[in-house]
Amino acid sequence: MSNPQQQINSNQHEPQQEELKPEGNMSIWEHLHELRIRLTKSAYGILAGMIACWTYSELIFNYLREPIAQYLDKGGLVYTAPMDKFMAHLKISFVCGLLLTSPFWLYQLWSFIAPALYKKERKMAAGFVFFGTLQFVMGLAFSYYVVLPMAFEFLMNFGGQIDRPMITIDAYLGFLVHTAVVFGLCFQMPVIIAFLGLIGVVSQRFLREKRRYAVMIISVIAAFAAPPDALSMILLLVPMCLLYEVAIIIVGYLERQRVINQTEN
C-alpha cells in the first residue's frame, strides 16, 4: 500500500502532466468535427451579419454609389433586368455582412488553428492576421476615397461632354469590387515581405539590391491589376513602391531583433 504522502505527491503531479499534454493531440475525426463546428458558427455569424446589412442595404448602396453619382443622370445607375436591383442589394448585403463579421469568423478560424501552434508561433500568427487585416482595410479605404474619385473624374470627362453615361448596376459594382479587392490585396505586400524576412527567405540587403527589379515587377502588376486607365495604374504603382520601402525598414528591424535575441540567449 502506498502511504498518504505518496498519494498527495501523485495528485500534485497530475495537473502538471495534464498541462504538458499537447493541445493539438486529436484524431483526424476529432479535427473534422471541430472544423465542422467552427464553420457552422462562422456561417451563422455571416448570415446574421448579412441580415443586419440587408436592413440598411439601401443606405449602403447609396454610400457605394457616391463616387460616381455626380456623373450620372439624376445620380442613379440603370438596370436592364427585373432582378438586377434585387440581386445587387443581396450581393451588397452578403459582402458587407462578411466584412462586418470578419472579427468573429477570423476568431473561429484562429481557434481551430491555434491549438496546433507553440506559444511563440501564436503571437507571431496573431500579429500577421491583425496587420494583414489592417492593411487590407487601408487598401479598401484608399481605393474608395482616393482612386475611384480620381478615376471617375478622368474617365467620365474623357472625350468631351456630348456623350452621356448610362452605367448599369452590375457594371459599376463589378468595377468597384475589382478595384477595391486589387488595392486591398496589393496593400498586403509589406506583411508578405515581412513574413519572408522573418523566416529568412529575404534580407534587408537583398531587398535593397533588388529594388529596381522590384519596381519593374510592381509596374507589371499595376498595369495588369489596376482598372484599365493610366491614372489608376499610377495610383496603384506609387503606393506599392512606398510600401516596398516600408517593407525594407520592417525586415531590417526584424533582423536587428533576431540578432539581439541570439545575443541574449
N, C-alpha and C positions, 0 to 999 in steps of 0.2 A: 504493500500500500504506500502511496506517496503521502508525504506529510503535508500539512496545510500550507506551509511556506512555499513548497514547490508548486502547489496549485495556484497560489497567489501570483508567483513569478510567471507561471504559464499563462494565466489570464492577462497579465500585464503585457506579455509579448504578442498576444493575438491581434490587438488593434494595429500594432506596428507592422505585422506581417500583412494585414489587410491593406495598409496604406501602401505597401510596396508592390501590391498586385497591379499589373498593368491595366489601365482603364480600357484600352482598346482590345483586350483579350476576349473577343466574342467570335462565335461561329459565323459562317457565311450567311446562314438563315437569320441569325440574330441581327446581322448588319442589314440585310434586306428588309427585315421587319422594322428596324429603326429608320431606315431610309424611307419606307412607306409612310411611317408616322410623320416624319419631317415634311415630306412632300404634300401629304394631306393637309397638315396645318398651314403650310405655305399657300396652298391652293385656296383654302378657306379665307386666309388673310387677304389674298389678292382679290378674291371675289367680293369681300366686304369693302375693300378699297374701291373697287370698280363700281359697286352700287352707290357708295358715297359720292364718287366723282360724277356718276350719271345724274345725280340730283343737281349738280352745278355744271353740267356739260355745256349748256348754252353760254354761261359766263366764261367757261374755259375756252370755248370755241371763239368767242368774241376777242378774248385776250390773244389767242394764237393768230387770229386774222389781222390783228392790229398793224404789223409791219407792212402789209400790202393794201390795207383798206383805203388809204388816200388815193390810190391809183385806180380804183375800181368805180364803176358807175353805181352810185348810191351806197358805196362802201361794201357791197356784197359780192360773194362768189356765186357761180352758177352751177347747176347740176342738170344732168341730161337723162336721168332715170329716176322713177319714183322712190326707189330705195336708197339712193345715193346719200341723201342728207341724214337719214336714219343710221345708215352704216357708218357714216363719218363720225357721228356722235358716239356710236358704240365703240369704234376704234379709239377715239379720244379718251373715252372713259376707261377702257382697258389699259392703255399706255399710262395714263395719269394714275390709275389705281396701282399699277405695277411700280411706278416711281414713288408714290405716296407710301406704300407698304414695304419698300425696299429694306428699311431697317429691320422689319420683322422677319422677312424671308431670308435675308442675309444672316440674321441671327440663327435661324433654323439650319441653314447650311453650315454655319460655323459650329453649331452644337453637334452636328454629325461628324465633322472633320476633327475638331479639337481633341477628343479623347485619344486619337492616334498620334498626337504630337507631343514632343517634350515641352517643358515649360518655356524654354528659350524660344523654341520654334513657334509656340502660340503667340508670344509677344510680337515676334517678327511678322507672322502672318496677319495678326490683327492690325499692325501698323500699315502693312501694304494694302489691306482691304479698306482701311479708313482713308488713306491718301489716294488710293485709286478711285474711290467713290467721290472724294472731294474734287479731284482733277476732272472727272467725268462731268460733274455738275458745273464746274467752271467752264468746260468746253461748251456745254449746252447754253449757259448764260452768254458766253462770248458770241456764239452763233446767232442768238436771238436779238441781243441788244446792239451788236456791232456789225456782224456780217450781213444779216438779212436786210436791215435798213439801207446799207450802202449798196448791196447788190440790186435791190429793187429800184433804188434811185438811178442806177446806171441802166438796168435792163428796161424799165418801164418808160424811160425818156429817150431811149436809143431810137434813132430813125425818125425823129420828128413827132408831132402831136396829132397827125391826121388819123392814124390807126388807133382804135380803141381796144383795150384788152378785155377779153371775156375768159377769165380763168375759172376752170372747174374746181370743185371742192377736192376731188381725187388728185388732180394735178398739183394743186397747191399743197395739200397735206403730204403728198409724196416728196415734193421739193423740200418742204420744211423738215420732215423726218430725216431725209437723206443728209441734209446739211447739218442738222443737229447731231446725228449719230457720227458722222465723219469727224466733226470737231471734237465731240466727246471722246472718241477713241484716240484721235491724234494727241489729245492732251494727256494721254496715259504714258507718253514717251518717257518723261523723267522717272516715273515709277518703274517702268520696264528696265530702263538702263541702270537705275539704282539697284534693282534686283540682280541684274547680271554682274554688276560690280561687287555686290555683296557675296556672291558665290564664286567670284574670282574669274569670271569669263572675260571681263573687260577691266581696264585700269584707267586712271585719270590721264596718264601719259599716252596711252593708246587712243583715247578719245580726242585728245588734243592733236595728236599727229594725223589722225584720220578725219579731221574736221572738214576739209574740202570735199572728201568723198561723201561724208555725211550730208553736207549741204546739197550735193548733187542728187543723192538718193531722196532727200526730203523734197527737192524740187520736182522729181518724177512723181512722188506720191501725191504732192499737191496738185500737179497737172491732171492726174487721173481721178483723184478722190474728190476734189472740190467741184462745186457746181460749174457748169460749162461757160464760165466767163473769166476774163483775165483778172478782174478785181477780186473775185472770191479766191482765186488761186494765190494771189499776193497776200490776202488776208489770212490764208492758211499757212503759207510759206514763212512769213515773218514770225508769227508766234512759235512755230515749230523750231525755227532756228534759235530763238531766245530760250525755249525750253531745253534745247540741246545744251546750251551753255549752262543752264541751271543744273542739268544732269551731271555735267562735268564737275561742278562745285560739290554736288551731293556725293558723287563717287569719291572725290578727294577727301571729303570729311569722313566717309566710311572707312577709307584706307587708314587714315590717321587714328581713328578709334580702334581699328584692329591691331595696329602697332602698339597702342597704349595698353590694350588688354593683354597682349602677349608679353609685354614688359612686366606688367603687374603679376602675371602668372609665373 
